[in-house]
């Protein structure tokens, strides 16, 4: 979450990216699988799109979102939606200048492109 927000200092731990070996073969639960593929997508989204001002949509206990509008050097912007359950849908304003653009889910969960309306 912190990697794509305006606030805070994003930090990615080695073990989260590459994984951590278990202490020993008898304790496999002490290991941690890496999430390199997922974090690579998040880092690419940060590098390419996470710039400019931010508007939060923290209006639902199971589904939060925010928009980054871009800046003069990185004008594309991004919209993030995070959910921990079935939470329905969330309308967010990404800016009138984005109307008609086609955006995609960089994480790969939503397969269909989304055309930004007015």
Residue pairs with C-beta under 8 A, 6 or more apart in sequence:
1 82
2 8
2 9
2 10
2 11
3 10
3 12
3 42
3 43
3 45
3 46
3 50
4 42
4 45
4 46
4 50
4 66
4 68
4 78
4 80
5 50
5 54
5 66
6 53
6 54
6 68
7 54
10 46
12 39
12 43
15 32
15 34
16 32
16 34
16 35
16 39
17 34
17 35
17 36
17 39
18 34
18 36
19 31
19 32
19 33
19 34
20 31
20 32
21 31
22 28
22 29
22 30
22 31
23 30
23 31
24 30
38 107
41 106
41 107
41 108
42 107
44 106
45 78
45 106
48 74
48 76
49 68
49 70
49 74
49 76
49 77
49 78
50 68
50 78
51 68
51 70
51 71
51 73
51 74
51 77
52 68
52 69
52 70
52 71
52 74
52 77
53 68
53 69
54 66
54 67
54 68
54 69
55 66
55 67
55 69
55 92
55 93
56 64
56 65
56 66
57 64
57 65
57 66
57 67
57 90
57 92
58 64
58 65
58 66
59 90
60 87
60 88
60 90
62 83
62 84
62 85
62 86
62 87
63 81
63 82
63 83
63 85
63 87
63 88
63 90
64 81
64 82
64 83
65 79
65 80
65 81
65 82
65 90
65 92
66 79
66 80
66 92
67 77
67 78
67 79
67 80
67 92
67 93
67 94
67 95
68 77
68 78
68 79
68 80
69 77
69 94
69 95
70 76
70 77
77 94
77 95
77 98
79 92
79 94
79 103
81 90
81 92
94 103
94 116
96 118
98 116
99 116
99 117
99 118
100 115
100 116
101 115
101 116
102 113
102 114
102 115
102 116
103 113
103 114
103 115
103 116
104 113
104 114
105 111
105 114
